[in-house]
Amino acid sequence: MTGFRFLIPMLLALVVCAAMPAHAASRICMSADTLTFGQREVGTTTSASVTVSNCGDAAFAFTDVSAHTATNAAYRIDTQCGTGMTLAPHDACTVGVTFEPQAPGQASGALWLHNTTSTPDQLLTFYGRAVDAQAGTATLEFVPAIADFGTQPIGVETPALVVMLRNGGSEPLVPSALVLNGANPYDFRGASGASDCGIGRPIAAGSACTLSLYFNPRAAGPRRATLVVDAPQLAALAVLTLAGDGAPVPDGAPTVDVVEFHNSADGQYFITADSREIGLLDSGGLGPDWSRTGASFRAWPPDASQGDVPPVCRFFGTPGLGPNSHFYTAYANECAIVRNDPHWIEEGVTFRARLPSAGVCAASDVTVQRLWWRGDTATASRHRYVTDRETADAMHAAGWVLEGPVFCAPA
């Protein structure tokens, strides 16, 4: 079976102006985080630009300015902002992007603007679609018109929902892209067999092909995505809405303890629900500097298969390059960003946790907040995850950046 690809730049959560707390000094602001070129004829040239500025009161530097690896060849980037460049307060630089397609179809791209502020992974994305004389010779109808999966337990995948793609035009339709994106794209997947719809497989005029779609919700409540189909023969992109609802964690689902340790020598904080790791640290197997802080919270085991409990991705800084500490997140978009960042190495999943809704946990849950210590170098930065508000406030007052709620733990 062949799975659909994700259009990576469209899945990232972006911030136009990334603010730091009041005590912090540097901020990076962008006049736009997305450039949309719309539909352009093959062979034409269209340009746009974005201003990147230091809207804080202390300097910051660009640690890496480079094109995302998924950037289409139809884009040409001309940037004044460069790796190693420092922006003083109120200074700015410009990024210019030119869309010059040579073949029909949707084209996306992005530029990384890694920097030394508290939001170091800024991404400028751009989108466009090239058309030629073929556009409008075919039309596409989805049957059913909406892929509605109903309510499904979180962590349990539905059977296949088969969708028909019918060409109502006068000429064959040859798909050039089948892309899942939207609000919750990782909750859905698609597959097609050798005789089904696929990129490069013509759909004759008046004929149809099929796709198999699946829903595996990662959180409770409404989950939404879109299936986007492109072809040179379409006058515009064809879009199918995918919808489903995640069922909440059932009462009494088994949980585990997530235990916090601290390294007195280098200041690391470490959390784990793995009994082998806990035993190793308690016995001094990783040295005498590690000890329990006395803090812990509840979560679900890595193999939990029900409830609104997405896996928590765990990363450790690349030796000599990234932070000498661990980083944890259950947000799919954040996992994807860190997974593709050379400063981090993914270590897998040791527990699962609910996500806040609009930054807030349910009244019955315990809120786990993330704090970040910038450090003088990348390797000296640290993260800590706390449930105690007084501890969070004290660390914030001491210069840690309070990044807010990241997990919702059962009481």
ChimeraX attribute file (.defattr): number of C-alpha atoms within 10 A of each C-alpha:
attribute: neighborCount
match mode: 1-to-1
recipient: residues
	/A:1	9
	/A:2	11
	/A:3	15
	/A:4	18
	/A:5	13
	/A:6	16
	/A:7	19
	/A:8	20
	/A:9	23
	/A:10	20
	/A:11	20
	/A:12	16
	/A:13	13
	/A:14	17
	/A:15	17
	/A:16	16
	/A:17	19
	/A:18	17
	/A:19	18
	/A:20	18
	/A:21	15
	/A:22	7
	/A:23	11
	/A:24	16
	/A:25	17
	/A:26	23
	/A:27	24
	/A:28	29
	/A:29	19
	/A:30	22
	/A:31	13
	/A:32	15
	/A:33	19
	/A:34	19
	/A:35	19
	/A:36	13
	/A:37	18
	/A:38	11
	/A:39	17
	/A:40	19
	/A:41	16
	/A:42	18
	/A:43	14
	/A:44	11
	/A:45	14
	/A:46	13
	/A:47	14
	/A:48	13
	/A:49	16
	/A:50	18
	/A:51	16
	/A:52	23
	/A:53	21
	/A:54	24
	/A:55	22
	/A:56	20
	/A:57	13
	/A:58	15
	/A:59	19
	/A:60	21
	/A:61	22
	/A:62	19
	/A:63	18
	/A:64	19
	/A:65	19
	/A:66	17
	/A:67	18
	/A:68	17
	/A:69	13
	/A:70	14
	/A:71	19
	/A:72	18
	/A:73	13
	/A:74	20
	/A:75	22
	/A:76	16
	/A:77	17
	/A:78	12
	/A:79	16
	/A:80	14
	/A:81	23
	/A:82	16
	/A:83	15
	/A:84	13
	/A:85	16
	/A:86	18
	/A:87	21
	/A:88	17
	/A:89	18
	/A:90	12
	/A:91	13
	/A:92	18
	/A:93	16
	/A:94	16
	/A:95	17
	/A:96	15
	/A:97	22
	/A:98	17
	/A:99	28
	/A:100	20
	/A:101	24
	/A:102	16
	/A:103	16
	/A:104	23
	/A:105	25
	/A:106	23
	/A:107	22
	/A:108	23
	/A:109	28
	/A:110	26
	/A:111	23
	/A:112	19
	/A:113	22
	/A:114	19
	/A:115	22
	/A:116	20
	/A:117	24
	/A:118	20
	/A:119	15
	/A:120	17
	/A:121	18
	/A:122	24
	/A:123	25
	/A:124	22
	/A:125	23
	/A:126	25
	/A:127	21
	/A:128	21
	/A:129	24
	/A:130	24
	/A:131	24
	/A:132	18
	/A:133	12
	/A:134	15
	/A:135	17
	/A:136	16
	/A:137	18
	/A:138	24
	/A:139	24
	/A:140	24
	/A:141	15
	/A:142	18
	/A:143	15
	/A:144	13
	/A:145	14
	/A:146	14
	/A:147	22
	/A:148	15
	/A:149	19
	/A:150	12
	/A:151	18
	/A:152	21
	/A:153	22
	/A:154	26
	/A:155	23
	/A:156	15
	/A:157	16
	/A:158	17
	/A:159	12
	/A:160	15
	/A:161	15
	/A:162	17
	/A:163	19
	/A:164	18
	/A:165	22
	/A:166	21
	/A:167	25
	/A:168	19
	/A:169	18
	/A:170	13
	/A:171	18
	/A:172	19
	/A:173	28
	/A:174	21
	/A:175	20
	/A:176	19
	/A:177	22
	/A:178	21
	/A:179	21
	/A:180	27
	/A:181	21
	/A:182	17
	/A:183	13
	/A:184	21
	/A:185	24
	/A:186	20
	/A:187	23
	/A:188	24
	/A:189	21
	/A:190	21
	/A:191	18
	/A:192	18
	/A:193	13
	/A:194	9
	/A:195	9
	/A:196	18
	/A:197	23
	/A:198	23
	/A:199	14
	/A:200	12
	/A:201	16
	/A:202	19
	/A:203	23
	/A:204	18
	/A:205	17
	/A:206	15
	/A:207	14
	/A:208	20
	/A:209	18
	/A:210	19
	/A:211	17
	/A:212	18
	/A:213	22
	/A:214	19
	/A:215	31
	/A:216	22
	/A:217	32
	/A:218	29
	/A:219	26
	/A:220	21
	/A:221	17
	/A:222	14
	/A:223	24
	/A:224	20
	/A:225	21
	/A:226	21
	/A:227	23
	/A:228	17
	/A:229	21
	/A:230	24
	/A:231	27
	/A:232	26
	/A:233	25
	/A:234	24
	/A:235	18
	/A:236	19
	/A:237	17
	/A:238	17
	/A:239	19
	/A:240	19
	/A:241	16
	/A:242	25
	/A:243	20
	/A:244	21
	/A:245	22
	/A:246	25
	/A:247	20
	/A:248	17
	/A:249	16
	/A:250	11
	/A:251	7
	/A:252	6
	/A:253	10
	/A:254	11
	/A:255	17
	/A:256	17
	/A:257	17
	/A:258	22
	/A:259	19
	/A:260	21
	/A:261	21
	/A:262	18
	/A:263	16
	/A:264	12
	/A:265	9
	/A:266	13
	/A:267	16
	/A:268	19
	/A:269	21
	/A:270	23
	/A:271	24
	/A:272	19
	/A:273	24
	/A:274	17
	/A:275	14
	/A:276	10
	/A:277	15
	/A:278	17
	/A:279	11
	/A:280	12
	/A:281	18
	/A:282	16
	/A:283	13
	/A:284	12
	/A:285	11
	/A:286	11
	/A:287	12
	/A:288	13
	/A:289	14
	/A:290	22
	/A:291	18
	/A:292	17
	/A:293	13
	/A:294	9
	/A:295	14
	/A:296	18
	/A:297	21
	/A:298	21
	/A:299	23
	/A:300	26
	/A:301	21
	/A:302	19
	/A:303	12
	/A:304	18
	/A:305	15
	/A:306	21
	/A:307	25
	/A:308	24
	/A:309	29
	/A:310	25
	/A:311	24
	/A:312	23
	/A:313	23
	/A:314	23
	/A:315	21
	/A:316	17
	/A:317	21
	/A:318	17
	/A:319	13
	/A:320	10
	/A:321	13
	/A:322	19
	/A:323	23
	/A:324	20
	/A:325	22
	/A:326	21
	/A:327	25
	/A:328	23
	/A:329	21
	/A:330	22
	/A:331	17
	/A:332	20
	/A:333	18
	/A:334	15
	/A:335	18
	/A:336	14
	/A:337	15
	/A:338	20
	/A:339	16
	/A:340	13
	/A:341	15
	/A:342	11
	/A:343	18
	/A:344	22
	/A:345	19
	/A:346	18
	/A:347	12
	/A:348	12
	/A:349	19
	/A:350	21
	/A:351	26
	/A:352	26
	/A:353	26
	/A:354	29
	/A:355	27
	/A:356	18
	/A:357	14
	/A:358	7
	/A:359	11
	/A:360	15
	/A:361	19
	/A:362	14
	/A:363	9
	/A:364	10
	/A:365	16
	/A:366	18
	/A:367	28
	/A:368	23
	/A:369	19
	/A:370	22
	/A:371	20
	/A:372	19
	/A:373	18
	/A:374	19
	/A:375	12
	/A:376	8
	/A:377	11
	/A:378	16
	/A:379	18
	/A:380	16
	/A:381	19
	/A:382	22
	/A:383	23
	/A:384	24
	/A:385	26
	/A:386	19
	/A:387	19
	/A:388	13
	/A:389	12
	/A:390	10
	/A:391	11
	/A:392	22
	/A:393	12
	/A:394	11
	/A:395	17
	/A:396	18
	/A:397	12
	/A:398	10
	/A:399	15
	/A:400	23
	/A:401	22
	/A:402	20
	/A:403	16
	/A:404	15
	/A:405	22
	/A:406	23
	/A:407	30
	/A:408	26
	/A:409	25
	/A:410	16
	/A:411	11
